[in-house]
Amino acid sequence: MELNEFIKGLKRRSRGQKEFQQAVEEVAEDLIPYINDHPKYKKAKILERLTEPDRIVIFRVCWEDDQNNIRVNRGYRVQFSNTIGPYKGGLRFDKSVNLSILKFLGFEQIFKNSLTTLPIGAGKGGANFNPKGKSDAEVMRFCQSFMTELSKHIGADTDIPAGDIGVGAREIGYLFGQYKRIKHKFQSGVLTGKSLDYGGSPIRKEATGYGAVYFAQEMLKRRDEEVEGKVCLVSGAGNVAQYAAEKLIDLGAKVVTLSDRSGFVYVKDGISREMLDYIMDLKNNQRGSLSDLPDKFDCEFHEGEKPWNIRCDMAFPCATQNEIQLEDAKNLVRNSCVLIAEGANMPTVNEGIKLFKEAKVLYAPGKAANAGGVAISALEMTQNATRMTWTREEVDKHLQNIMQKIHDKCVEYGKQPDNGYVDYVKGANIGGFVKVADAMLDYGIV
């Protein structure tokens, strides 16, 4: 199998889907040489089958705003692979949502979910609806309309959505309430990321951010280093960024940036717990902008900019896809960044990834470093199935163990024999592929 030939065929089948093409190309560069060395995967055309979703559901979502205007959005659910378990993956509500973005997210989810070692397949969904600036009543009406159609395609043993960008506790609550009303029964395992009041798991909202930091800890351990004292850049100001920053601060690191769509805030002496608590309230409750922070704290706000030109030891991109362009990657390398752990999905363009590898930067792709969120979602499903709730300490211990296992799997498949450098991208791609591919072989041609 030739890489160029495979990518040419993929682009022909998915015209205009640039994010999906980017995600597949990054994976294929590692997998095609591996598949060529293992003919059983080549003969069964495993990679060709993995790049086609099992099914895609697209539907209209009609709702009424507070001014009694009828609004129309488009909803999606991409059920990519249920080879090792029911479809599992988040819902994203954002004006940028389209089929290409959801296919890239669903494809990445195959490898991410496999790496967790838990029995979960891969899916992704959402709508081109932006909850920002909408009233609670408007968000509720949209979620109820969205779930009225989505409910036909999901279930505790079929497809279990969760939250993502634009879908937090408020949205999950409205979605779950409508599902319960439609189905006339309480099925706690049909959605994850729920409130603790009705079947949620401790640590779930923290899990993606915490997990990225735990993964970075494991990377540093191989160099006999610790997180304490490291200067860290964090992008984003949502759930993932907030809790990555929280865990870094708890471990003694100095977090000097956070960002949102208006720009980034720079705190030379490090963000304090008081400031982080204020930011959490600002973003989660007030739904405000980081541009307001200089009025209350001693910090700089850089309007319309990204934080990647600040000197640092470690970087945690936790905002969105392709936020680190090639020039940003060059800035990080020039400014002595030695470790990058992705809290977002595919935040670095492929050219940036290649630059990090050439510079021997410790680079953890999102499919490995941010797998903590979906891992705890799977443990939430386990707790729902047994009608139990574990303690915060128990769940956090599980999260640390899972991130360690993911790290070890990446080292197993990504360690370079000549110099000991670990190509975590290659390790995550091959490590996530093997389990799914072997199961596909067992099932025959389906």
N, C-alpha and C positions, 0 to 999 in steps of 0.2 A: 504494500500500500504506500503510495506517494502522498506526502503532505499537500503539495500544491494541487494535485488532482482531487483530493478529498475536499479541500477548501473551495475549489472551483465548483464542485457539485453542490456543496452546502449553500454557497451564495446563490446559485441558480434556483435552489428550492426555497430559499428564504430571502427573496429580493427585498432590499430596503431595510432589513432588520439588522442594523449595524451593531447594536449592543449584543444581540444574540450571536452574530458572527464573530465578534471580538471574543466573547466568552468561550466559544467552541474552539477557535483558533489557538487560544492560550493553552487549553487542555490538550488539543490534538498534537501540538508540538512535542509534548512529553509522551503521550499515549501511543502514537503511531510507531515510533521505534520499539516500544515495549511490545506492542501487538505483533509487529513483524518478527520479534524474537519468540513469540508464543503463538504459533500458527492456529491453535484451536480457536482463539478469539478472532483471528483474521477470517478464517473459513466461515464462521458463524455470523460475520458482519456485525459484531457486537457494537462497535462505535457508530456505524450507520444507524442501527436501531436505537441506540441511546440518544441520538440527536433528533429523533422524531418523537414528539409527545404522544402519549397514549390517546389523548383527546384534548380538544380545546373547546370550551364553552364561552360564547360571547352573547351578551344579552343587553336589552334596553333597561335603564333604570329611570323611571319617572317619579317625580316628587314635587311638592309644592313648597315654595319659600314663604317667608313671613309676610311678604307683600302680596300673597295669593297668586304669584306667577308660577306657571307650570315649567319645571326645569327638566331637562333630559340629559342623562349621562350614559356612558357605556361601561358595563361590567364585564369582568373576565374571570375565568378559572382555567388555568393550564394544569392539567393532570399529567405530569411528565412520566413518572415511573412508579409503579407499585410492586416492583420486583422483590423487595425485601420487607415490605410492610405497606400499610395504607398510606395514601398520599398525605404529605405533611409539609406545610409551608405557609407563610404569612399572606395577609391581605394588605395591599398598599393603596391608600387613597391619596392621590396627588394629581395635579393637572398634567404632569409629565407622563403619566402611565399610558403605555401603549403595548401592543402585542410583543414587540421586540424586547422591551424591558422585562416583561413578565416571562418570556421564554428564556432569556438569559438568567433570570433569577431562579426559575424552575430547574434549568439545566445545572447550574451551580449547586442547587439543593441536593441533587442526586449524590454528589461526591461528599458534600458536607454531612448529610444525614447518614451516609454509609460510614464515614469516619467516626461518628459517635459510638459505633458498635451496637446501637439500639435498633430494633426492628421497625424502621420507619422509611417509607418511600418518599417521593418528592413531588411537590406541587407548588403553585404560586397563583395569586389572584389579586383582584383589586378593581379599581375604577378610576376614571379621569375626573374625579371629584376632589375638590380641595376643601377640607374642613376648616381651614384657617379663615377667620372672619365670619364664620357661620354661627348662628345661635345654637344652643343645645337642642331646641325644638327642631330646627332645620336639620341638624345632624341626625337626630332621632328618626325623622321622617325619611331621610335618605337611607339610613341603615335598614329600616324596616322594609322599604321597597327593594333594596339590594338583596336582603336575606330571603324575601319572598320567592325570588327566582333561584338564588344559590342553594336554598334548602333542598331543592330537587336533586342536587348532585353531591351532597356531602353526608357524612354519618360517622359515628364513632369507629366503625370498622372499614370505612370506605375512604373518606377524605376529611382531615381534621385541620381546618384553617387556624391561624393565629394572627397576631398583630404584626405590623410593620410600620413604615413611614405613614403617618396620618391616621393610624389605627392604634389607639391606646386603650386604656381601661374603660373610658367613656363609650367608645365605639363598640368594643367587645361586649359590653353590657347590653347595649341596644340590640346588637346582632343576636346575642344569646336569647334575650327576651322574646324577640320575634320568632326565632326558631322554636322555642318552647311553646309559643302560642300556636304556631302552625302544626306542630307534630303532636300536640296534646300530651306531652310527656316530658319529664325532666331527664335529659341525657347530658350529663355534665361533661362527658368525654368528646363531645362533638366540636368544641372550640377550646383552645388553650390561651393562656394569658388572662384568665378570668380573675375576678376579685376573690380574695380569700373567703368572702362571705358565701360564695356559692360554688366552691370546688377548685379555686385557684391554688397554686403552689407557692410556698415561700421561696424567695430568691428569683422568681421568674422574671420580674421586671429588671432586676439587676444582672441577670445571668449573662447576657451578651457582652456587656461592658466588663463585668468581673472576669468572664472567661477569657477575653482578649488579654487582660493583664496576667492572668494565671498562665496563659500560653507564653507570654513574654518572659515570665519568671523561669519557665522551663528552658527557654532558649538561653537565658543568661546563665543558668546553672551549668550548662555545658562549658562555659568559659569561666566558671568559678566567680561569677559576679552576682550582684543583687540589685533589686529595683531601688533600694534606698539611696537617696542622694542624686539620682538621675534627673536631668532636666527633660521634661516631656512636653511635646506639642500634642494637643488633642483638637481635632476638628469636629464640628457639629455641636449642637447644644440640646439634642433630643435625648431620648432614653439611653441609648448606647453610650453617647459621649458623657452624659452626666455620671453614669455609674462606673465607666472606665476611669474618669477623673477621681471619683470618690475612692475607689480601691487604690489607685496610685498614691493619693494623698495619705491614705491609711498606712500604706507600706513605706512612707517616708520619701516619696519622690516629690519633685517640684513641678507642678502642672502650671504652665505659663500662658496657655492659650485655650480658648474655646471659640467657636464660630457659628454663625447662622447665615441666612441669605443676605443679610445686610452688610456683613463683613466679619472681622474677627477682633476679639478683645485680647490684649497683651498685658499680662501682669508680671512685671520683671521679677518680683520677689516670690512669686507663686500664689496661686489661688488658695485662699484660706477656706476652712470649712464654713465659716460664716458667709463668705461670698458665694460659695457653691450652693449652700442652702437657699440663699436669695435667688440665685439663677434658676434653681429647680422650681421655686415658686413662680418666678417670672415666666418661665417657659411652659410649665405644666398647668398653672392656674390662671395667671394673668394673660398668658399667651402673647407676651410682649417681645421686644427686640433687645438684643445685646447692646445696641447703640445707646440704650438708656443707662448703662452701667457707670460711665464716668461721672454722672451726676451724683452717684452714691458712694463709689469706691475710687481709690487711687489706682487708675489703670489707663491704658491707651486703647482707643477704638480706631481701627483701620477700616474705613468704609469701602465696601466693594472688593476687598482683598482677601486672600487666603493666607494661612499662617506659615506656609512652608519655607519662607525665607528667614525664619528666626533660628538662631543657633540652638541646637538641642542634642541630647544623647539618644532619645527615643521619640518616635512619632506614632500616633494612633489615629489614623484617618477613620472617623466615625460618622461622616455625613452622608455621602451618596456616591453613586458610581462615577468614575472618571474625574474625581476631584483633584487627583494628582496627575497633571500633564507632564510631558517630558521635561520641560523647563523647571517645573516644581521638583521633580526627582533630582535634577542636577543641583538645585539649590540645597536640597537635603543632604546630598553627598558632600557638597562643598562646605556645608556648615557642620560637618563632623557627626552626623546622625549615624549611629551604628546598628540600630534596630528599628524595624517597622513592623507593627502588628495591626492588621486591618480589622477594625470593628464594623465597617461598612462592607457591602458586597461590591466587589470589583472596583474599588476606588482608584486604582492605579492603571493607567493605560499600559498596553503591552510593551511599548518602547521603554517606559519607565521601569517596568519589571526587569527587562533585560539589562538596563543600566545598573540597577541594584545588585543583580547577580554578578555582573562584571566587576563591580566595586567590592564584592564580597560582604555586602551589608546583610545582616540577618533580617530576612524578609519573610514574614508569615502571611500568606494569602488569606482572604476572608473566609474561604471555604473551610479552612482549618481554625484560624484564630477566633472567628466569631460564631463557631458552632455551639458555644455554650447555651445560647438562647433556645435553639431547637432541641438540644439535649434535655434541658429542664422542662420544655414543653412535653417531651416524651415521658419524662418522669411524672409530670402532672397527669398525663393519661393513665399511668400506672396507679397513682394515688386515687384517681377517679374510679378506676376499675375495682379497686379493693375497698372503696368508700372510706379511705383513711387520709389524713393529712400529716405529713412528716414535719419535724421541727426545722426551723431555719438552719440550725447547725448541721442536721443530717443532710439536707439538700445541698448546702454549701460544700460539704465534704464530698458528696457525689460529684458535684461540678468540678472540684479540683482534681478528682481521680479521672474523670472523663477527659479533661483537658490534658492531663499527663499522658493518657493513653493515645490521644490524637497526636500529641507531640512525638511520642515514641514511634508511632506508625509512620509519621513523616520522616523521621530520622532513618528508620529501617529502609525505606524506599528512596530516600533523597540524599543519603550520605555519599560524598564523592570519595572514591577509594584513593585518589592520589594526594589530596590535601586535607581531608577531613571536613571540608566545608559542607554544610547541609543545604541542599537546594530544596527548601521547604515547599516550593511550588510543585516540583516534580514529585516529591514525596507525598503530597496531598492528592495530586492527580492520580498517581498509580495506586496509592494506598486506598483511596476511595473507590477506584475502578474495580479492583480485583474481586471484592466481595459481591458486588452487583453483577459483574460479568459471569462469575462462576454460577451464581443462581440462575441467570438467564440460560446458560448452557444446560443446566439441570431441567429447565422447563421445556426445552425443545424450541421449535420455531413458532413463537407466539407473539 
